């Protein structure tokens, strides 16, 4: 099967941009999840909302704080894609 090199490059760059944008938010959620589960194991509290609410709150805060950086990354990606054509 033959693939067009430019389309493979476009998909690769798109996935790398998505990973670059999503990774700080996901890392914040994973870190808080680890801390909350450590807290739950120490205190023997096994409430499901205790893990869900802090993760969502921290991920929203991180996303809001990184919004200017995310928009810059998306604009740069769009500009680089538009200059190719």
Biopython code that builds the backbone (N, CA, C, O; Angstrom):
import numpy as np
from Bio.PDB.StructureBuilder import StructureBuilder

atoms = [
    (1, "UNK", "N", (0.837, -1.169, 0.000)),
    (1, "UNK", "CA", (0.000, 0.000, 0.000)),
    (1, "UNK", "C", (0.888, 1.241, 0.000)),
    (1, "UNK", "O", (1.857, 1.321, 0.754)),
    (2, "UNK", "N", (0.554, 2.187, -0.837)),
    (2, "UNK", "CA", (1.344, 3.414, -0.973)),
    (2, "UNK", "C", (0.667, 4.552, -0.200)),
    (2, "UNK", "O", (-0.549, 4.728, -0.273)),
    (3, "UNK", "N", (1.460, 5.306, 0.528)),
    (3, "UNK", "CA", (0.964, 6.462, 1.253)),
    (3, "UNK", "C", (1.642, 7.713, 0.720)),
    (3, "UNK", "O", (2.821, 7.707, 0.367)),
    (4, "UNK", "N", (0.867, 8.775, 0.672)),
    (4, "UNK", "CA", (1.423, 10.062, 0.278)),
    (4, "UNK", "C", (2.238, 10.594, 1.452)),
    (4, "UNK", "O", (1.740, 10.666, 2.575)),
    (5, "UNK", "N", (3.469, 10.961, 1.196)),
    (5, "UNK", "CA", (4.364, 11.401, 2.262)),
    (5, "UNK", "C", (3.858, 12.659, 2.957)),
    (5, "UNK", "O", (4.030, 12.802, 4.167)),
    (6, "UNK", "N", (3.251, 13.552, 2.228)),
    (6, "UNK", "CA", (2.756, 14.790, 2.838)),
    (6, "UNK", "C", (1.586, 14.528, 3.776)),
    (6, "UNK", "O", (1.455, 15.205, 4.796)),
    (7, "UNK", "N", (0.737, 13.564, 3.454)),
    (7, "UNK", "CA", (-0.383, 13.266, 4.354)),
    (7, "UNK", "C", (0.102, 12.572, 5.625)),
    (7, "UNK", "O", (-0.437, 12.818, 6.704)),
    (8, "UNK", "N", (1.099, 11.719, 5.515)),
    (8, "UNK", "CA", (1.677, 11.081, 6.696)),
    (8, "UNK", "C", (2.340, 12.134, 7.587)),
    (8, "UNK", "O", (2.211, 12.090, 8.810)),
    (9, "UNK", "N", (3.040, 13.067, 6.976)),
    (9, "UNK", "CA", (3.670, 14.153, 7.726)),
    (9, "UNK", "C", (2.619, 15.007, 8.437)),
    (9, "UNK", "O", (2.805, 15.383, 9.594)),
    (10, "UNK", "N", (1.522, 15.311, 7.752)),
    (10, "UNK", "CA", (0.450, 16.115, 8.340)),
    (10, "UNK", "C", (-0.180, 15.415, 9.538)),
    (10, "UNK", "O", (-0.419, 16.049, 10.565)),
    (11, "UNK", "N", (-0.450, 14.135, 9.423)),
    (11, "UNK", "CA", (-1.028, 13.373, 10.531)),
    (11, "UNK", "C", (-0.056, 13.308, 11.698)),
    (11, "UNK", "O", (-0.456, 13.442, 12.854)),
    (12, "UNK", "N", (1.216, 13.103, 11.397)),
    (12, "UNK", "CA", (2.233, 13.038, 12.447)),
    (12, "UNK", "C", (2.336, 14.361, 13.196)),
    (12, "UNK", "O", (2.348, 14.376, 14.426)),
    (13, "UNK", "N", (2.410, 15.451, 12.480)),
    (13, "UNK", "CA", (2.504, 16.769, 13.111)),
    (13, "UNK", "C", (1.241, 17.105, 13.916)),
    (13, "UNK", "O", (1.322, 17.716, 14.982)),
    (14, "UNK", "N", (0.097, 16.708, 13.407)),
    (14, "UNK", "CA", (-1.150, 16.951, 14.123)),
    (14, "UNK", "C", (-1.182, 16.184, 15.436)),
    (14, "UNK", "O", (-1.539, 16.746, 16.471)),
    (15, "UNK", "N", (-0.813, 14.910, 15.406)),
    (15, "UNK", "CA", (-0.798, 14.112, 16.634)),
    (15, "UNK", "C", (0.221, 14.629, 17.634)),
    (15, "UNK", "O", (-0.047, 14.637, 18.835)),
    (16, "UNK", "N", (1.385, 15.060, 17.164)),
    (16, "UNK", "CA", (2.382, 15.619, 18.083)),
    (16, "UNK", "C", (1.894, 16.915, 18.719)),
    (16, "UNK", "O", (2.156, 17.164, 19.895)),
    (17, "UNK", "N", (1.193, 17.736, 17.957)),
    (17, "UNK", "CA", (0.646, 18.974, 18.512)),
    (17, "UNK", "C", (-0.422, 18.680, 19.555)),
    (17, "UNK", "O", (-0.465, 19.325, 20.603)),
    (18, "UNK", "N", (-1.278, 17.713, 19.272)),
    (18, "UNK", "CA", (-2.314, 17.333, 20.230)),
    (18, "UNK", "C", (-1.689, 16.799, 21.514)),
    (18, "UNK", "O", (-2.136, 17.141, 22.609)),
    (19, "UNK", "N", (-0.664, 15.968, 21.391)),
    (19, "UNK", "CA", (0.017, 15.448, 22.580)),
    (19, "UNK", "C", (0.696, 16.555, 23.372)),
    (19, "UNK", "O", (0.672, 16.551, 24.603)),
    (20, "UNK", "N", (1.299, 17.498, 22.668)),
    (20, "UNK", "CA", (1.982, 18.605, 23.340)),
    (20, "UNK", "C", (0.986, 19.471, 24.112)),
    (20, "UNK", "O", (1.292, 19.958, 25.200)),
    (21, "UNK", "N", (-0.195, 19.658, 23.547)),
    (21, "UNK", "CA", (-1.210, 20.494, 24.198)),
    (21, "UNK", "C", (-1.882, 19.754, 25.357)),
    (21, "UNK", "O", (-2.145, 20.351, 26.402)),
    (22, "UNK", "N", (-2.159, 18.474, 25.181)),
    (22, "UNK", "CA", (-2.926, 17.729, 26.186)),
    (22, "UNK", "C", (-2.083, 17.228, 27.352)),
    (22, "UNK", "O", (-2.611, 17.006, 28.441)),
    (23, "UNK", "N", (-0.792, 17.047, 27.142)),
    (23, "UNK", "CA", (0.028, 16.424, 28.176)),
    (23, "UNK", "C", (0.094, 17.195, 29.503)),
    (23, "UNK", "O", (0.031, 16.547, 30.548)),
    (24, "UNK", "N", (0.215, 18.524, 29.537)),
    (24, "UNK", "CA", (0.242, 19.184, 30.847)),
    (24, "UNK", "C", (-1.064, 19.016, 31.628)),
    (24, "UNK", "O", (-1.045, 18.868, 32.850)),
    (25, "UNK", "N", (-2.178, 19.040, 30.931)),
    (25, "UNK", "CA", (-3.477, 18.887, 31.587)),
    (25, "UNK", "C", (-3.630, 17.470, 32.117)),
    (25, "UNK", "O", (-4.095, 17.270, 33.239)),
    (26, "UNK", "N", (-3.244, 16.494, 31.319)),
    (26, "UNK", "CA", (-3.337, 15.104, 31.755)),
    (26, "UNK", "C", (-2.374, 14.792, 32.889)),
    (26, "UNK", "O", (-2.714, 14.043, 33.805)),
    (27, "UNK", "N", (-1.183, 15.358, 32.833)),
    (27, "UNK", "CA", (-0.222, 15.146, 33.923)),
    (27, "UNK", "C", (-0.714, 15.738, 35.232)),
    (27, "UNK", "O", (-0.499, 15.155, 36.294)),
    (28, "UNK", "N", (-1.368, 16.884, 35.169)),
    (28, "UNK", "CA", (-1.933, 17.475, 36.378)),
    (28, "UNK", "C", (-3.024, 16.570, 36.951)),
    (28, "UNK", "O", (-3.086, 16.362, 38.162)),
    (29, "UNK", "N", (-3.875, 16.038, 36.093)),
    (29, "UNK", "CA", (-4.924, 15.126, 36.548)),
    (29, "UNK", "C", (-4.358, 13.854, 37.147)),
    (29, "UNK", "O", (-4.854, 13.364, 38.161)),
    (30, "UNK", "N", (-3.314, 13.314, 36.519)),
    (30, "UNK", "CA", (-2.691, 12.101, 37.054)),
    (30, "UNK", "C", (-2.015, 12.364, 38.396)),
    (30, "UNK", "O", (-2.072, 11.524, 39.293)),
    (31, "UNK", "N", (-1.382, 13.511, 38.537)),
    (31, "UNK", "CA", (-0.706, 13.841, 39.790)),
    (31, "UNK", "C", (-1.708, 13.980, 40.936)),
    (31, "UNK", "O", (-1.500, 13.450, 42.028)),
    (32, "UNK", "N", (-2.789, 14.697, 40.671)),
    (32, "UNK", "CA", (-3.818, 14.853, 41.703)),
    (32, "UNK", "C", (-4.469, 13.510, 42.013)),
    (32, "UNK", "O", (-4.767, 13.222, 43.172)),
    (33, "UNK", "N", (-4.691, 12.695, 41.002)),
    (33, "UNK", "CA", (-5.257, 11.364, 41.228)),
    (33, "UNK", "C", (-4.367, 10.520, 42.117)),
    (33, "UNK", "O", (-4.854, 9.795, 42.985)),
    (34, "UNK", "N", (-3.057, 10.612, 41.901)),
    (34, "UNK", "CA", (-2.115, 9.869, 42.738)),
    (34, "UNK", "C", (-2.146, 10.371, 44.178)),
    (34, "UNK", "O", (-2.146, 9.577, 45.118)),
    (35, "UNK", "N", (-2.171, 11.694, 44.346)),
    (35, "UNK", "CA", (-2.223, 12.247, 45.699)),
    (35, "UNK", "C", (-3.521, 11.893, 46.413)),
    (35, "UNK", "O", (-3.509, 11.570, 47.601)),
    (36, "UNK", "N", (-4.636, 11.953, 45.698)),
    (36, "UNK", "CA", (-5.919, 11.631, 46.312)),
    (36, "UNK", "C", (-5.990, 10.148, 46.668)),
    (36, "UNK", "O", (-6.494, 9.797, 47.734)),
    (37, "UNK", "N", (-5.497, 9.281, 45.800)),
    (37, "UNK", "CA", (-5.526, 7.853, 46.129)),
    (37, "UNK", "C", (-4.580, 7.527, 47.281)),
    (37, "UNK", "O", (-4.865, 6.631, 48.076)),
    (38, "UNK", "N", (-3.470, 8.235, 47.382)),
    (38, "UNK", "CA", (-2.589, 8.066, 48.541)),
    (38, "UNK", "C", (-3.300, 8.515, 49.810)),
    (38, "UNK", "O", (-3.221, 7.847, 50.842)),
    (39, "UNK", "N", (-3.989, 9.638, 49.734)),
    (39, "UNK", "CA", (-4.770, 10.127, 50.877)),
    (39, "UNK", "C", (-5.866, 9.132, 51.253)),
    (39, "UNK", "O", (-6.102, 8.881, 52.434)),
    (40, "UNK", "N", (-6.537, 8.565, 50.244)),
    (40, "UNK", "CA", (-7.594, 7.598, 50.518)),
    (40, "UNK", "C", (-7.043, 6.329, 51.164)),
    (40, "UNK", "O", (-7.679, 5.763, 52.052)),
    (41, "UNK", "N", (-5.896, 5.887, 50.737)),
    (41, "UNK", "CA", (-5.337, 4.672, 51.333)),
    (41, "UNK", "C", (-4.866, 4.909, 52.763)),
    (41, "UNK", "O", (-4.934, 4.005, 53.595)),
    (42, "UNK", "N", (-4.391, 6.118, 53.055)),
    (42, "UNK", "CA", (-3.944, 6.426, 54.414)),
    (42, "UNK", "C", (-5.126, 6.577, 55.359)),
    (42, "UNK", "O", (-5.073, 6.122, 56.502)),
    (43, "UNK", "N", (-6.195, 7.216, 54.885)),
    (43, "UNK", "CA", (-7.344, 7.486, 55.752)),
    (43, "UNK", "C", (-8.457, 6.450, 55.634)),
    (43, "UNK", "O", (-9.440, 6.532, 56.371)),
    (44, "UNK", "N", (-8.338, 5.494, 54.745)),
    (44, "UNK", "CA", (-9.349, 4.454, 54.510)),
    (44, "UNK", "C", (-10.689, 5.022, 54.076)),
    (44, "UNK", "O", (-11.729, 4.416, 54.335)),
    (45, "UNK", "N", (-10.682, 6.162, 53.425)),
    (45, "UNK", "CA", (-11.899, 6.742, 52.853)),
    (45, "UNK", "C", (-11.976, 6.262, 51.406)),
    (45, "UNK", "O", (-11.042, 6.473, 50.632)),
    (46, "UNK", "N", (-13.074, 5.625, 51.042)),
    (46, "UNK", "CA", (-13.212, 5.078, 49.699)),
    (46, "UNK", "C", (-14.401, 5.688, 48.963)),
    (46, "UNK", "O", (-15.233, 4.960, 48.421)),
    (47, "UNK", "N", (-14.486, 6.982, 48.940)),
    (47, "UNK", "CA", (-15.578, 7.675, 48.259)),
    (47, "UNK", "C", (-15.159, 7.969, 46.822)),
    (47, "UNK", "O", (-14.069, 8.492, 46.590)),
    (48, "UNK", "N", (-16.017, 7.637, 45.854)),
    (48, "UNK", "CA", (-15.691, 7.832, 44.442)),
    (48, "UNK", "C", (-15.630, 9.307, 44.060)),
    (48, "UNK", "O", (-14.827, 9.696, 43.212)),
    (49, "UNK", "N", (-16.475, 10.132, 44.684)),
    (49, "UNK", "CA", (-16.459, 11.557, 44.337)),
    (49, "UNK", "C", (-15.190, 12.238, 44.827)),
    (49, "UNK", "O", (-14.802, 13.281, 44.302)),
    (50, "UNK", "N", (-14.547, 11.658, 45.821)),
    (50, "UNK", "CA", (-13.300, 12.244, 46.327)),
    (50, "UNK", "C", (-12.196, 12.192, 45.284)),
    (50, "UNK", "O", (-11.306, 13.042, 45.292)),
    (51, "UNK", "N", (-12.233, 11.218, 44.390)),
    (51, "UNK", "CA", (-11.222, 11.167, 43.330)),
    (51, "UNK", "C", (-11.640, 11.989, 42.120)),
    (51, "UNK", "O", (-10.794, 12.572, 41.443)),
    (52, "UNK", "N", (-12.925, 12.038, 41.846)),
    (52, "UNK", "CA", (-13.406, 12.676, 40.617)),
    (52, "UNK", "C", (-13.365, 14.202, 40.686)),
    (52, "UNK", "O", (-12.868, 14.847, 39.763)),
    (53, "UNK", "N", (-13.871, 14.775, 41.750)),
    (53, "UNK", "CA", (-14.017, 16.235, 41.852)),
    (53, "UNK", "C", (-12.670, 16.959, 41.854)),
    (53, "UNK", "O", (-12.520, 17.921, 41.100)),
    (54, "UNK", "N", (-11.684, 16.554, 42.655)),
    (54, "UNK", "CA", (-10.392, 17.272, 42.603)),
    (54, "UNK", "C", (-9.696, 17.165, 41.252)),
    (54, "UNK", "O", (-9.073, 18.125, 40.798)),
    (55, "UNK", "N", (-9.797, 15.996, 40.602)),
    (55, "UNK", "CA", (-9.166, 15.844, 39.287)),
    (55, "UNK", "C", (-9.770, 16.796, 38.276)),
    (55, "UNK", "O", (-9.048, 17.479, 37.550)),
    (56, "UNK", "N", (-11.084, 16.842, 38.226)),
    (56, "UNK", "CA", (-11.756, 17.724, 37.275)),
    (56, "UNK", "C", (-11.429, 19.182, 37.580)),
    (56, "UNK", "O", (-11.162, 19.962, 36.666)),
    (57, "UNK", "N", (-11.449, 19.551, 38.856)),
    (57, "UNK", "CA", (-11.179, 20.939, 39.240)),
    (57, "UNK", "C", (-9.755, 21.353, 38.849)),
    (57, "UNK", "O", (-9.558, 22.422, 38.272)),
    (58, "UNK", "N", (-8.774, 20.520, 39.159)),
    (58, "UNK", "CA", (-7.387, 20.853, 38.845)),
    (58, "UNK", "C", (-7.160, 20.880, 37.335)),
    (58, "UNK", "O", (-6.442, 21.743, 36.830)),
    (59, "UNK", "N", (-7.767, 19.943, 36.618)),
    (59, "UNK", "CA", (-7.590, 19.928, 35.170)),
    (59, "UNK", "C", (-8.220, 21.164, 34.524)),
    (59, "UNK", "O", (-7.677, 21.697, 33.557)),
    (60, "UNK", "N", (-9.350, 21.619, 35.045)),
    (60, "UNK", "CA", (-9.961, 22.846, 34.525)),
    (60, "UNK", "C", (-9.102, 24.070, 34.841)),
    (60, "UNK", "O", (-8.959, 24.959, 34.002)),
    (61, "UNK", "N", (-8.536, 24.119, 36.032)),
    (61, "UNK", "CA", (-7.675, 25.241, 36.412)),
    (61, "UNK", "C", (-6.420, 25.273, 35.537)),
    (61, "UNK", "O", (-6.018, 26.332, 35.055)),
    (62, "UNK", "N", (-5.808, 24.106, 35.339)),
    (62, "UNK", "CA", (-4.605, 24.042, 34.496)),
    (62, "UNK", "C", (-4.941, 24.423, 33.056)),
    (62, "UNK", "O", (-4.176, 25.136, 32.406)),
    (63, "UNK", "N", (-6.081, 23.950, 32.560)),
    (63, "UNK", "CA", (-6.482, 24.296, 31.194)),
    (63, "UNK", "C", (-6.721, 25.799, 31.062)),
    (63, "UNK", "O", (-6.356, 26.401, 30.052)),
    (64, "UNK", "N", (-7.330, 26.402, 32.076)),
    (64, "UNK", "CA", (-7.570, 27.846, 32.031)),
    (64, "UNK", "C", (-6.255, 28.628, 32.092)),
    (64, "UNK", "O", (-6.094, 29.636, 31.405)),
    (65, "UNK", "N", (-5.322, 28.160, 32.915)),
    (65, "UNK", "CA", (-4.028, 28.846, 33.021)),
    (65, "UNK", "C", (-3.188, 28.696, 31.757)),
    (65, "UNK", "O", (-2.423, 29.595, 31.403)),
    (66, "UNK", "N", (-3.328, 27.576, 31.088)),
    (66, "UNK", "CA", (-2.535, 27.319, 29.881)),
    (66, "UNK", "C", (-3.227, 27.767, 28.600)),
    (66, "UNK", "O", (-2.696, 27.557, 27.509)),
    (67, "UNK", "N", (-4.386, 28.371, 28.711)),
    (67, "UNK", "CA", (-5.139, 28.769, 27.526)),
    (67, "UNK", "C", (-4.353, 29.688, 26.587)),
    (67, "UNK", "O", (-4.418, 29.483, 25.375)),
    (68, "UNK", "N", (-3.616, 30.686, 27.078)),
    (68, "UNK", "CA", (-2.824, 31.511, 26.148)),
    (68, "UNK", "C", (-1.760, 30.694, 25.410)),
    (68, "UNK", "O", (-1.555, 30.885, 24.212)),
    (69, "UNK", "N", (-1.087, 29.792, 26.115)),
    (69, "UNK", "CA", (-0.070, 28.954, 25.491)),
    (69, "UNK", "C", (-0.689, 28.008, 24.463)),
    (69, "UNK", "O", (-0.136, 27.803, 23.382)),
    (70, "UNK", "N", (-1.841, 27.435, 24.809)),
    (70, "UNK", "CA", (-2.530, 26.524, 23.895)),
    (70, "UNK", "C", (-2.943, 27.257, 22.626)),
    (70, "UNK", "O", (-2.787, 26.734, 21.522)),
    (71, "UNK", "N", (-3.469, 28.463, 22.781)),
    (71, "UNK", "CA", (-3.888, 29.209, 21.594)),
    (71, "UNK", "C", (-2.695, 29.567, 20.715)),
    (71, "UNK", "O", (-2.807, 29.541, 19.489)),
    (72, "UNK", "N", (-1.559, 29.899, 21.317)),
    (72, "UNK", "CA", (-0.350, 30.182, 20.534)),
    (72, "UNK", "C", (0.085, 28.935, 19.767)),
    (72, "UNK", "O", (0.443, 29.018, 18.592)),
    (73, "UNK", "N", (0.053, 27.782, 20.432)),
    (73, "UNK", "CA", (0.442, 26.536, 19.766)),
    (73, "UNK", "C", (-0.483, 26.219, 18.590)),
    (73, "UNK", "O", (-0.026, 25.789, 17.531)),
    (74, "UNK", "N", (-1.767, 26.431, 18.781)),
    (74, "UNK", "CA", (-2.718, 26.143, 17.707)),
    (74, "UNK", "C", (-2.574, 27.115, 16.539)),
    (74, "UNK", "O", (-2.696, 26.715, 15.381)),
    (75, "UNK", "N", (-2.316, 28.387, 16.833)),
    (75, "UNK", "CA", (-2.118, 29.365, 15.767)),
    (75, "UNK", "C", (-0.843, 29.047, 14.989)),
    (75, "UNK", "O", (-0.835, 29.117, 13.760)),
    (76, "UNK", "N", (0.233, 28.700, 15.694)),
    (76, "UNK", "CA", (1.475, 28.332, 15.013)),
    (76, "UNK", "C", (1.286, 27.094, 14.149)),
    (76, "UNK", "O", (1.814, 27.018, 13.039)),
    (77, "UNK", "N", (0.536, 26.128, 14.656)),
    (77, "UNK", "CA", (0.282, 24.921, 13.873)),
    (77, "UNK", "C", (-0.525, 25.250, 12.618)),
    (77, "UNK", "O", (-0.217, 24.764, 11.530)),
    (78, "UNK", "N", (-1.554, 26.072, 12.777)),
    (78, "UNK", "CA", (-2.385, 26.443, 11.624)),
    (78, "UNK", "C", (-1.574, 27.236, 10.606)),
    (78, "UNK", "O", (-1.716, 27.026, 9.401)),
    (79, "UNK", "N", (-0.726, 28.146, 11.080)),
    (79, "UNK", "CA", (0.101, 28.916, 10.157)),
    (79, "UNK", "C", (1.087, 28.029, 9.410)),
    (79, "UNK", "O", (1.327, 28.224, 8.218)),
    (80, "UNK", "N", (1.654, 27.061, 10.106)),
    (80, "UNK", "CA", (2.611, 26.178, 9.424)),
    (80, "UNK", "C", (1.905, 25.288, 8.404)),
    (80, "UNK", "O", (2.491, 24.953, 7.375)),
    (81, "UNK", "N", (0.672, 24.906, 8.669)),
    (81, "UNK", "CA", (-0.074, 24.077, 7.715)),
    (81, "UNK", "C", (-0.519, 24.909, 6.512)),
    (81, "UNK", "O", (-0.527, 24.410, 5.387)),
    (82, "UNK", "N", (-0.886, 26.161, 6.737)),
    (82, "UNK", "CA", (-1.367, 26.990, 5.633)),
    (82, "UNK", "C", (-0.237, 27.438, 4.722)),
    (82, "UNK", "O", (-0.473, 27.712, 3.546)),
    (83, "UNK", "N", (0.984, 27.519, 5.233)),
    (83, "UNK", "CA", (2.099, 27.927, 4.384)),
    (83, "UNK", "C", (2.563, 26.785, 3.483)),
    (83, "UNK", "O", (3.261, 27.021, 2.497)),
    (84, "UNK", "N", (2.184, 25.560, 3.810)),
    (84, "UNK", "CA", (2.568, 24.426, 2.967)),
    (84, "UNK", "C", (1.770, 24.394, 1.665)),
    (84, "UNK", "O", (2.255, 23.885, 0.654)),
    (85, "UNK", "N", (0.565, 24.926, 1.681)),
    (85, "UNK", "CA", (-0.299, 24.818, 0.506)),
    (85, "UNK", "C", (-0.291, 26.059, -0.328)),
    (85, "UNK", "O", (-0.971, 26.119, -1.352)),
]
sb = StructureBuilder()
sb.init_structure("model")
sb.init_model(0)
sb.init_chain("A")
sb.init_seg("    ")
for serial, (resi, resn, name, xyz) in enumerate(atoms, 1):
    if name == "N":
        sb.init_residue(resn, " ", resi, " ")
    sb.init_atom(name, np.array(xyz, "f"), 0.0, 1.0, " ", f" {name:<3s}", serial, name[0])
structure = sb.get_structure()
